[in-house]
């Protein structure tokens, strides 16, 4: 993990998450050996030639700028290189400096002209030489490197004939992203390369800098960079030209991403529901929706019109065919077009009898924010609204914490060489993460906070391994998503952490794993100490419930089932087992029929017994898990999913502050008397969870007076019922109201729509993208990938200057699609709390 995330890093995260980080591991490292000038501060490792070549690893890489002492002429290059260090590291590209010395000189420390080149290596193989004057700024450095990596994905052409050949070759197979940039190394070139890094296996990227080529395809505005999307995949007739859609926005990474995502959306969608409720990916991308109103008598003509409008507005708006005859809502009789500018805004009903009028209305009433990314990492960074468009508040939080210096030295960084030796010789916690993924980076902060809390108090070794660099290690450990935390103890199977990605929950997991689960209790006295909390009093703050299984010595199967359940719950709750001959002493005292569970609730100072006859592992886990739930909990963002999984209606008391003891007593009494078994009683403090205000506004269209009691039937119908505001919340009133509710005598105040809870944009499913790429790749590209992989695997590692060899140009770009090394990058997918 790098501590020096750049502002642009978090923009690139949005795109990089769809790409297998196998490329990072076997791809190219870019090491620049640079000259230190008095006025330039270069944060690069300084190595001698011998040391540098001895550290090269197969599949890893570096860009070497061999330097003499004090060369002022290189200061400008070094300043720009400094700006590129952080974004290059995000792509798995390392940067270093090699000092030329008299002893053991390298052949790269020759004439002055040799010192004006940057050398690109993979392992000990020289891939490319870059004259430093072509790496004139940060954009040029990144653009040139990605261009080198994406040889198969980006074809550079200079003539119309080559463009036509590519177009003909891909008809019926794949679409084309054709771009013109004024020069190689410009910010627009970098943006195209970053987009190709993500979408290069799905679309064929074609690049040109020739103005004449742009003129030949009919584009008149030649002053700026442009990008066309060629729709070649649907074309089966070689004589037919591919449709072309011009991107109307400036060429920035996010604008290109938004444009391509709109190309992936359906051209035309038929709907028969209220336009106000319709939402598509276009709205999520900041594009409006245009509904062409149709009726049964004119359906065919209306559909042709809608398709024509859709092609004209492709990339600018989403177009839908609205079936008036099937609607339950009224559309003004004269209206033939409905315009929806954005989510949540009222729709417009229009009368437009000409396609051009529809196009003009959209173009004149749409403002698509042009996101101009600052490629200079020294600047403040990206527009945070752009991150929100991607539904990535995680990435935003990481960005806001970017200047926080993490004491990474509190944890041990593992590699392929040190992993096994470390986890086999010590009790270890291992964080498996990806340095380019926002959730991983956010959790790393929590992990370091945990290390600070445990500093000097724990025998557990806290370690971490970056799966972007060491994917083979992660694969062997069955890590198929990240971040993942596993606990390794000698002689035991690793235990995976499945809780919330926060410091306190992870601390609880570690502390509760200090003891066996279940722990074996050997005497009645020890059992009493266990039940009272004295035996493990230092762990009571992490587990307010202790579970003790009571069994006779002959109940082998029941004990095995309980033991398996205890192992499953390891790190979540304290469990113990007692199966001595005198177990009847405990069973008689606590009125338990063995086999049985004793649930010691330490906060309430009471012990509850539950029979376990004919109860198998899954049921035991369910009993214990439910026992951990509070009877009248405060609902928070963190614990809401736990209660929703019970599939019961929620009885929620909304409060603008702490709970009124009177209400607490009324609800608690009803719970004890079993009147609330059919619902989940809970309360929500708007001061602790401000989103509760938005929830109430959805229920009531305004913020009603508080406190307020409602029943929300999420899992069956979505009805919301409100307790009468003119009645006091007492046991009697609440019980009477609930009986009326069960009898169907209370009308709902609203019904929530039956829709899925999704992020505004879907997470990148790069496994699907890769499968599609493999099945749809033109034969030539597939053979090249296989050949290049074989070449790399056959290259043997030789350290030292003399062993550096040139590699053929066609083998420089490697894309190794090994399914076992693909990891699923899980975005933080959270429920929309407005739908409570």
GIDAHU-V646760 format. One record per residue. N is the residue number from 1. RES is the residue in one small letter. D_CENTER is the distance of its C-alpha to the mean C-alpha in Angstrom with 1 decimal. Layout:
n = <N & N>
res = <RES & RES>
d_center = <D_CENTER & D_CENTER>
This chain:
n = <1 & 2 & 3 & 4 & 5 & 6 & 7 & 8 & 9 & 10 & 11 & 12 & 13 & 14 & 15 & 16 & 17 & 18 & 19 & 20 & 21 & 22 & 23 & 24 & 25 & 26 & 27 & 28 & 29 & 30 & 31 & 32 & 33 & 34 & 35 & 36 & 37 & 38 & 39 & 40 & 41 & 42 & 43 & 44 & 45 & 46 & 47 & 48 & 49 & 50 & 51 & 52 & 53 & 54 & 55 & 56 & 57 & 58 & 59 & 60 & 61 & 62 & 63 & 64 & 65 & 66 & 67 & 68 & 69 & 70 & 71 & 72 & 73 & 74 & 75 & 76 & 77 & 78 & 79 & 80 & 81 & 82 & 83 & 84 & 85 & 86 & 87 & 88 & 89 & 90 & 91 & 92 & 93 & 94 & 95 & 96 & 97 & 98 & 99 & 100 & 101 & 102 & 103 & 104 & 105 & 106 & 107 & 108 & 109 & 110 & 111 & 112 & 113 & 114 & 115 & 116 & 117 & 118 & 119 & 120 & 121 & 122 & 123 & 124 & 125 & 126 & 127 & 128 & 129 & 130 & 131 & 132 & 133 & 134 & 135 & 136 & 137 & 138 & 139 & 140 & 141 & 142 & 143 & 144 & 145 & 146 & 147 & 148 & 149 & 150 & 151 & 152 & 153 & 154 & 155 & 156 & 157 & 158 & 159 & 160 & 161 & 162 & 163 & 164 & 165 & 166 & 167 & 168 & 169 & 170 & 171 & 172 & 173 & 174 & 175 & 176 & 177 & 178 & 179 & 180 & 181 & 182 & 183 & 184 & 185 & 186 & 187 & 188 & 189 & 190 & 191 & 192 & 193 & 194 & 195 & 196 & 197 & 198 & 199 & 200 & 201 & 202 & 203 & 204 & 205 & 206 & 207 & 208 & 209 & 210 & 211 & 212 & 213 & 214 & 215 & 216 & 217 & 218 & 219 & 220 & 221 & 222 & 223 & 224 & 225 & 226 & 227 & 228 & 229 & 230 & 231 & 232 & 233 & 234 & 235 & 236 & 237 & 238 & 239 & 240 & 241 & 242 & 243 & 244 & 245 & 246 & 247 & 248 & 249 & 250 & 251 & 252 & 253 & 254 & 255 & 256 & 257 & 258 & 259 & 260 & 261 & 262 & 263 & 264 & 265 & 266 & 267 & 268 & 269 & 270 & 271 & 272 & 273 & 274 & 275 & 276 & 277 & 278 & 279 & 280 & 281 & 282 & 283 & 284 & 285 & 286 & 287 & 288 & 289 & 290 & 291 & 292 & 293 & 294 & 295 & 296 & 297 & 298 & 299 & 300 & 301 & 302 & 303 & 304 & 305 & 306 & 307 & 308 & 309 & 310 & 311 & 312 & 313 & 314 & 315 & 316 & 317 & 318 & 319 & 320 & 321 & 322 & 323 & 324 & 325 & 326 & 327 & 328 & 329 & 330 & 331 & 332 & 333 & 334 & 335 & 336 & 337 & 338 & 339 & 340 & 341 & 342 & 343 & 344 & 345 & 346 & 347 & 348 & 349 & 350 & 351 & 352 & 353 & 354 & 355 & 356 & 357 & 358 & 359 & 360 & 361 & 362 & 363 & 364 & 365 & 366 & 367 & 368 & 369 & 370 & 371 & 372 & 373 & 374 & 375 & 376 & 377 & 378 & 379 & 380 & 381 & 382 & 383 & 384 & 385 & 386 & 387 & 388 & 389 & 390 & 391 & 392 & 393 & 394 & 395 & 396 & 397 & 398 & 399 & 400 & 401 & 402 & 403 & 404 & 405 & 406 & 407 & 408 & 409 & 410 & 411 & 412 & 413 & 414 & 415 & 416 & 417 & 418 & 419 & 420 & 421 & 422 & 423 & 424 & 425 & 426 & 427 & 428 & 429 & 430 & 431 & 432 & 433 & 434 & 435 & 436 & 437 & 438 & 439 & 440 & 441 & 442 & 443 & 444 & 445 & 446 & 447 & 448 & 449 & 450 & 451 & 452 & 453 & 454 & 455 & 456 & 457 & 458 & 459 & 460 & 461 & 462 & 463 & 464 & 465 & 466 & 467 & 468 & 469 & 470 & 471 & 472 & 473 & 474 & 475 & 476 & 477 & 478 & 479 & 480 & 481 & 482 & 483 & 484 & 485 & 486 & 487 & 488 & 489 & 490 & 491 & 492 & 493 & 494 & 495 & 496 & 497 & 498 & 499 & 500 & 501 & 502 & 503 & 504 & 505 & 506 & 507 & 508 & 509 & 510 & 511 & 512 & 513 & 514 & 515 & 516 & 517 & 518 & 519 & 520 & 521 & 522 & 523 & 524 & 525 & 526 & 527 & 528 & 529 & 530 & 531 & 532 & 533 & 534 & 535 & 536 & 537 & 538 & 539 & 540 & 541 & 542 & 543 & 544 & 545 & 546 & 547 & 548 & 549 & 550 & 551 & 552 & 553 & 554 & 555 & 556 & 557 & 558 & 559 & 560 & 561 & 562 & 563 & 564 & 565 & 566 & 567 & 568 & 569 & 570 & 571 & 572 & 573 & 574 & 575 & 576 & 577 & 578 & 579 & 580 & 581 & 582 & 583 & 584 & 585 & 586 & 587 & 588 & 589 & 590 & 591 & 592 & 593 & 594 & 595 & 596 & 597 & 598 & 599 & 600 & 601 & 602 & 603 & 604 & 605 & 606 & 607 & 608 & 609 & 610 & 611 & 612 & 613 & 614 & 615 & 616 & 617 & 618 & 619 & 620 & 621 & 622 & 623 & 624 & 625 & 626 & 627 & 628 & 629 & 630 & 631 & 632 & 633 & 634 & 635 & 636 & 637 & 638 & 639 & 640 & 641 & 642 & 643 & 644 & 645 & 646 & 647 & 648 & 649 & 650 & 651 & 652 & 653 & 654 & 655 & 656 & 657 & 658 & 659 & 660 & 661 & 662 & 663 & 664 & 665 & 666 & 667 & 668 & 669 & 670 & 671 & 672 & 673 & 674 & 675 & 676 & 677 & 678 & 679 & 680 & 681 & 682 & 683 & 684 & 685 & 686 & 687 & 688 & 689 & 690 & 691 & 692 & 693 & 694 & 695 & 696 & 697 & 698 & 699 & 700 & 701 & 702 & 703 & 704 & 705 & 706 & 707 & 708 & 709 & 710 & 711 & 712 & 713 & 714 & 715 & 716 & 717 & 718 & 719 & 720 & 721 & 722 & 723 & 724 & 725 & 726 & 727 & 728 & 729 & 730 & 731 & 732 & 733 & 734 & 735 & 736 & 737 & 738 & 739 & 740 & 741 & 742 & 743 & 744 & 745 & 746 & 747 & 748 & 749 & 750 & 751 & 752 & 753 & 754 & 755 & 756 & 757 & 758 & 759 & 760 & 761 & 762 & 763 & 764 & 765 & 766 & 767 & 768 & 769 & 770 & 771 & 772 & 773 & 774 & 775 & 776 & 777 & 778 & 779 & 780 & 781 & 782 & 783 & 784 & 785 & 786 & 787 & 788 & 789 & 790 & 791 & 792 & 793 & 794 & 795 & 796 & 797 & 798 & 799 & 800 & 801 & 802 & 803 & 804 & 805 & 806 & 807 & 808 & 809 & 810 & 811 & 812 & 813 & 814 & 815 & 816 & 817 & 818 & 819 & 820 & 821 & 822 & 823 & 824 & 825 & 826 & 827 & 828 & 829 & 830 & 831 & 832 & 833 & 834 & 835 & 836>
res = <x & x & x & x & x & x & x & x & x & x & x & x & x & x & x & x & x & x & x & x & x & x & x & x & x & x & x & x & x & x & x & x & x & x & x & x & x & x & x & x & x & x & x & x & x & x & x & x & x & x & x & x & x & x & x & x & x & x & x & x & x & x & x & x & x & x & x & x & x & x & x & x & x & x & x & x & x & x & x & x & x & x & x & x & x & x & x & x & x & x & x & x & x & x & x & x & x & x & x & x & x & x & x & x & x & x & x & x & x & x & x & x & x & x & x & x & x & x & x & x & x & x & x & x & x & x & x & x & x & x & x & x & x & x & x & x & x & x & x & x & x & x & x & x & x & x & x & x & x & x & x & x & x & x & x & x & x & x & x & x & x & x & x & x & x & x & x & x & x & x & x & x & x & x & x & x & x & x & x & x & x & x & x & x & x & x & x & x & x & x & x & x & x & x & x & x & x & x & x & x & x & x & x & x & x & x & x & x & x & x & x & x & x & x & x & x & x & x & x & x & x & x & x & x & x & x & x & x & x & x & x & x & x & x & x & x & x & x & x & x & x & x & x & x & x & x & x & x & x & x & x & x & x & x & x & x & x & x & x & x & x & x & x & x & x & x & x & x & x & x & x & x & x & x & x & x & x & x & x & x & x & x & x & x & x & x & x & x & x & x & x & x & x & x & x & x & x & x & x & x & x & x & x & x & x & x & x & x & x & x & x & x & x & x & x & x & x & x & x & x & x & x & x & x & x & x & x & x & x & x & x & x & x & x & x & x & x & x & x & x & x & x & x & x & x & x & x & x & x & x & x & x & x & x & x & x & x & x & x & x & x & x & x & x & x & x & x & x & x & x & x & x & x & x & x & x & x & x & x & x & x & x & x & x & x & x & x & x & x & x & x & x & x & x & x & x & x & x & x & x & x & x & x & x & x & x & x & x & x & x & x & x & x & x & x & x & x & x & x & x & x & x & x & x & x & x & x & x & x & x & x & x & x & x & x & x & x & x & x & x & x & x & x & x & x & x & x & x & x & x & x & x & x & x & x & x & x & x & x & x & x & x & x & x & x & x & x & x & x & x & x & x & x & x & x & x & x & x & x & x & x & x & x & x & x & x & x & x & x & x & x & x & x & x & x & x & x & x & x & x & x & x & x & x & x & x & x & x & x & x & x & x & x & x & x & x & x & x & x & x & x & x & x & x & x & x & x & x & x & x & x & x & x & x & x & x & x & x & x & x & x & x & x & x & x & x & x & x & x & x & x & x & x & x & x & x & x & x & x & x & x & x & x & x & x & x & x & x & x & x & x & x & x & x & x & x & x & x & x & x & x & x & x & x & x & x & x & x & x & x & x & x & x & x & x & x & x & x & x & x & x & x & x & x & x & x & x & x & x & x & x & x & x & x & x & x & x & x & x & x & x & x & x & x & x & x & x & x & x & x & x & x & x & x & x & x & x & x & x & x & x & x & x & x & x & x & x & x & x & x & x & x & x & x & x & x & x & x & x & x & x & x & x & x & x & x & x & x & x & x & x & x & x & x & x & x & x & x & x & x & x & x & x & x & x & x & x & x & x & x & x & x & x & x & x & x & x & x & x & x & x & x & x & x & x & x & x & x & x & x & x & x & x & x & x & x & x & x & x & x & x & x & x & x & x & x & x & x & x & x & x & x & x & x & x & x & x & x & x & x & x & x & x & x & x & x & x & x & x & x & x & x & x & x & x & x & x & x & x & x & x & x & x & x & x & x & x & x & x & x & x & x & x & x & x & x & x & x & x & x & x & x & x & x & x & x & x & x & x & x & x & x & x & x & x & x & x & x & x & x & x & x & x & x & x & x & x & x & x & x & x & x & x & x & x & x & x & x & x & x & x & x & x & x & x & x & x & x & x & x & x & x & x & x & x & x>
d_center = <16.7 & 18.3 & 19.5 & 20.1 & 16.9 & 18.3 & 17.6 & 16.9 & 14.3 & 11.7 & 12.9 & 12.5 & 8.9 & 8.4 & 10.6 & 10.2 & 6.9 & 9.3 & 11.9 & 13.1 & 13.5 & 16.9 & 18.1 & 17.5 & 19.7 & 22.5 & 22.2 & 24.3 & 24.7 & 26.5 & 29.1 & 31.4 & 34.5 & 35.7 & 38.8 & 38.9 & 40.9 & 42.2 & 40.5 & 37.0 & 34.6 & 32.7 & 30.2 & 30.5 & 31.7 & 35.4 & 36.8 & 40.1 & 40.2 & 41.0 & 38.2 & 35.7 & 36.6 & 36.8 & 33.1 & 31.9 & 29.9 & 29.7 & 26.4 & 25.8 & 27.1 & 28.7 & 30.5 & 33.9 & 36.0 & 39.2 & 40.9 & 44.3 & 45.0 & 45.0 & 44.2 & 43.9 & 43.4 & 39.8 & 38.6 & 37.1 & 35.1 & 33.9 & 32.8 & 30.6 & 29.3 & 28.4 & 26.2 & 24.5 & 24.0 & 20.7 & 19.0 & 20.7 & 19.4 & 15.8 & 16.9 & 18.5 & 21.9 & 24.1 & 27.1 & 30.5 & 34.1 & 37.2 & 40.6 & 43.5 & 46.3 & 49.9 & 49.6 & 47.9 & 47.1 & 44.4 & 45.2 & 42.4 & 44.5 & 47.3 & 48.6 & 47.2 & 45.8 & 43.7 & 42.1 & 40.8 & 38.3 & 34.8 & 34.5 & 31.4 & 31.3 & 29.4 & 30.8 & 34.5 & 34.6 & 35.2 & 33.1 & 33.9 & 36.0 & 35.0 & 37.7 & 36.5 & 37.8 & 35.3 & 32.5 & 33.9 & 30.8 & 27.1 & 26.2 & 28.8 & 27.6 & 24.0 & 25.2 & 27.8 & 25.6 & 23.0 & 26.0 & 27.4 & 24.3 & 24.0 & 27.6 & 27.1 & 24.5 & 26.5 & 30.3 & 32.5 & 35.5 & 38.7 & 40.6 & 40.4 & 41.7 & 38.7 & 36.3 & 38.4 & 38.4 & 34.6 & 34.5 & 37.1 & 35.4 & 32.2 & 33.8 & 32.7 & 30.0 & 27.3 & 26.8 & 27.3 & 25.7 & 28.8 & 28.8 & 31.6 & 31.3 & 34.4 & 34.0 & 31.8 & 29.9 & 29.5 & 26.4 & 26.3 & 26.5 & 23.6 & 21.5 & 22.6 & 21.8 & 18.2 & 17.9 & 19.8 & 17.5 & 14.8 & 17.3 & 20.3 & 20.3 & 20.3 & 22.8 & 25.7 & 25.5 & 29.0 & 30.1 & 33.5 & 35.2 & 38.4 & 39.6 & 42.2 & 39.5 & 37.9 & 41.3 & 42.1 & 39.3 & 40.7 & 38.4 & 40.7 & 38.4 & 38.2 & 37.5 & 33.7 & 31.0 & 30.1 & 27.8 & 28.9 & 27.2 & 29.8 & 29.5 & 31.2 & 29.6 & 31.7 & 34.9 & 37.1 & 40.3 & 40.7 & 43.1 & 40.6 & 38.5 & 34.7 & 33.8 & 32.3 & 30.0 & 30.1 & 27.2 & 28.7 & 26.4 & 26.6 & 24.8 & 21.7 & 18.3 & 16.8 & 20.0 & 20.0 & 16.5 & 17.6 & 20.8 & 19.5 & 17.3 & 20.5 & 22.4 & 20.3 & 21.1 & 24.4 & 27.5 & 29.2 & 28.4 & 31.1 & 30.7 & 33.2 & 31.8 & 32.0 & 30.5 & 29.5 & 27.1 & 25.7 & 22.1 & 20.6 & 17.9 & 20.6 & 20.7 & 17.0 & 17.6 & 20.6 & 23.2 & 26.0 & 27.3 & 30.9 & 32.6 & 35.8 & 38.0 & 39.8 & 42.4 & 43.8 & 47.0 & 45.2 & 42.0 & 42.4 & 43.4 & 40.6 & 38.0 & 39.4 & 39.3 & 35.7 & 34.7 & 36.7 & 35.0 & 31.5 & 32.3 & 33.7 & 30.7 & 28.0 & 25.3 & 26.9 & 26.7 & 26.0 & 29.2 & 30.1 & 33.4 & 34.4 & 36.9 & 39.4 & 41.4 & 38.6 & 37.5 & 38.2 & 38.0 & 40.7 & 40.2 & 43.1 & 45.6 & 45.9 & 42.1 & 40.8 & 37.5 & 34.9 & 32.5 & 29.3 & 28.2 & 25.0 & 23.4 & 25.8 & 28.7 & 31.9 & 32.5 & 35.6 & 38.2 & 40.0 & 43.1 & 42.5 & 44.8 & 43.8 & 40.6 & 41.0 & 41.1 & 37.8 & 36.2 & 37.9 & 36.8 & 33.1 & 33.4 & 35.5 & 33.3 & 29.9 & 28.3 & 25.2 & 24.0 & 24.3 & 21.6 & 23.5 & 21.4 & 23.4 & 23.0 & 25.0 & 22.8 & 25.7 & 25.3 & 23.4 & 20.3 & 18.4 & 19.0 & 16.7 & 17.3 & 15.6 & 12.3 & 13.1 & 13.8 & 10.2 & 9.5 & 7.6 & 10.1 & 8.1 & 8.6 & 12.0 & 12.9 & 12.3 & 14.3 & 17.0 & 17.3 & 17.6 & 21.4 & 21.4 & 22.9 & 21.5 & 24.3 & 22.6 & 26.1 & 25.9 & 23.8 & 24.8 & 22.7 & 23.2 & 23.8 & 25.0 & 28.5 & 28.1 & 25.7 & 28.3 & 31.0 & 29.0 & 27.7 & 31.1 & 33.2 & 31.5 & 29.6 & 26.1 & 22.7 & 20.1 & 16.5 & 14.6 & 11.8 & 10.7 & 12.1 & 10.1 & 6.6 & 6.3 & 5.8 & 8.4 & 10.5 & 10.7 & 11.7 & 14.1 & 16.0 & 16.6 & 17.7 & 20.1 & 21.4 & 22.1 & 24.0 & 26.0 & 27.0 & 28.1 & 29.8 & 33.3 & 33.1 & 31.2 & 32.3 & 28.7 & 27.4 & 23.9 & 22.3 & 19.0 & 18.2 & 15.9 & 14.8 & 14.4 & 18.2 & 19.4 & 17.7 & 21.0 & 21.2 & 17.9 & 19.0 & 22.3 & 20.9 & 19.1 & 15.6 & 13.6 & 10.1 & 9.0 & 9.8 & 13.1 & 16.5 & 19.7 & 23.3 & 26.0 & 29.7 & 32.7 & 34.1 & 31.2 & 28.2 & 24.8 & 23.3 & 19.6 & 18.2 & 16.7 & 16.9 & 15.0 & 13.1 & 16.0 & 19.2 & 21.7 & 20.3 & 19.8 & 23.3 & 24.7 & 23.4 & 25.1 & 28.2 & 28.8 & 28.4 & 31.4 & 33.7 & 34.1 & 32.6 & 35.0 & 37.6 & 41.1 & 43.7 & 47.2 & 49.6 & 50.1 & 50.2 & 46.9 & 45.5 & 46.9 & 45.2 & 41.9 & 42.3 & 43.3 & 40.4 & 42.7 & 41.8 & 38.2 & 38.5 & 36.1 & 33.4 & 34.3 & 32.1 & 29.1 & 30.5 & 32.9 & 34.0 & 35.6 & 36.3 & 39.4 & 40.4 & 44.1 & 45.7 & 49.1 & 49.4 & 50.0 & 46.8 & 45.0 & 42.6 & 41.6 & 41.0 & 38.8 & 36.7 & 36.3 & 35.5 & 32.7 & 31.3 & 31.6 & 29.7 & 26.9 & 26.8 & 27.1 & 25.4 & 25.4 & 29.2 & 32.5 & 34.4 & 37.9 & 40.5 & 44.3 & 46.6 & 50.0 & 53.4 & 53.7 & 50.5 & 52.8 & 53.4 & 49.8 & 49.7 & 52.9 & 51.9 & 48.6 & 50.1 & 47.7 & 48.6 & 47.2 & 44.8 & 43.0 & 40.2 & 41.0 & 38.3 & 39.2 & 37.7 & 38.4 & 37.7 & 40.1 & 42.4 & 42.9 & 42.7 & 42.0 & 42.9 & 41.4 & 43.2 & 41.4 & 43.9 & 42.4 & 38.9 & 36.4 & 33.3 & 30.8 & 33.1 & 33.6 & 29.9 & 29.7 & 32.8 & 31.6 & 28.1 & 29.8 & 32.3 & 29.7 & 28.9 & 30.9 & 33.6 & 32.9 & 29.6 & 28.1 & 24.9 & 21.9 & 18.2 & 17.7 & 20.5 & 20.6 & 18.7 & 21.3 & 24.1 & 22.8 & 22.8 & 26.6 & 27.0 & 29.7 & 30.4 & 29.5 & 32.5 & 31.1 & 33.2 & 31.8 & 33.3 & 33.3 & 33.6 & 34.7 & 36.0 & 39.7 & 41.6 & 43.6 & 40.6 & 39.2 & 42.5 & 42.9 & 39.5 & 40.0 & 43.4 & 42.3 & 39.6 & 42.4 & 44.7 & 42.1 & 42.1 & 38.3 & 37.3 & 36.1 & 33.6 & 31.2 & 32.8 & 30.5 & 30.5 & 28.2 & 29.1 & 28.2 & 28.7 & 26.0 & 23.7 & 24.5 & 22.4 & 25.4 & 27.4 & 25.3 & 25.5 & 29.2 & 29.5 & 27.9 & 30.5 & 33.5 & 32.8 & 33.8 & 33.4 & 36.2 & 38.2 & 36.9 & 37.0 & 36.1 & 35.7 & 34.0 & 33.2 & 30.1 & 30.2 & 26.6 & 27.1 & 30.4 & 31.1 & 29.1 & 32.3 & 32.5 & 35.8 & 37.1 & 39.7 & 42.7 & 42.5 & 46.2 & 46.3 & 45.8 & 43.0 & 45.4 & 45.5 & 48.1 & 46.6 & 43.1 & 44.6 & 46.8 & 43.9 & 41.7 & 44.7 & 45.1 & 41.5 & 41.9 & 45.1 & 43.3 & 45.4 & 42.6 & 40.9 & 37.2 & 36.5 & 33.6 & 31.5 & 27.8 & 26.6 & 25.4 & 22.0 & 18.7 & 16.2 & 13.2 & 10.8 & 12.9 & 11.2 & 9.9 & 6.6 & 8.0 & 10.2 & 11.6 & 13.8 & 15.5 & 15.8 & 17.4 & 19.7 & 20.8 & 21.4 & 23.5 & 25.5 & 26.1 & 26.7 & 30.2 & 32.3 & 33.0 & 29.4 & 28.8 & 31.9 & 31.1 & 27.7 & 29.6 & 32.4 & 30.4 & 28.6 & 32.0 & 33.4 & 30.8 & 31.2 & 35.0 & 35.0 & 36.2 & 35.4 & 38.3 & 38.1 & 40.5 & 41.4 & 43.9 & 41.4 & 39.2 & 39.6 & 38.7 & 36.4 & 37.1 & 35.1 & 33.9 & 32.1 & 30.2 & 27.0 & 25.4 & 22.6 & 22.7 & 21.0 & 21.3 & 19.5 & 19.8 & 17.8 & 14.8 & 11.7 & 9.0 & 5.5 & 4.3 & 2.4 & 5.4 & 8.0 & 11.2 & 14.7 & 16.6 & 19.2 & 21.7 & 22.2 & 23.7>
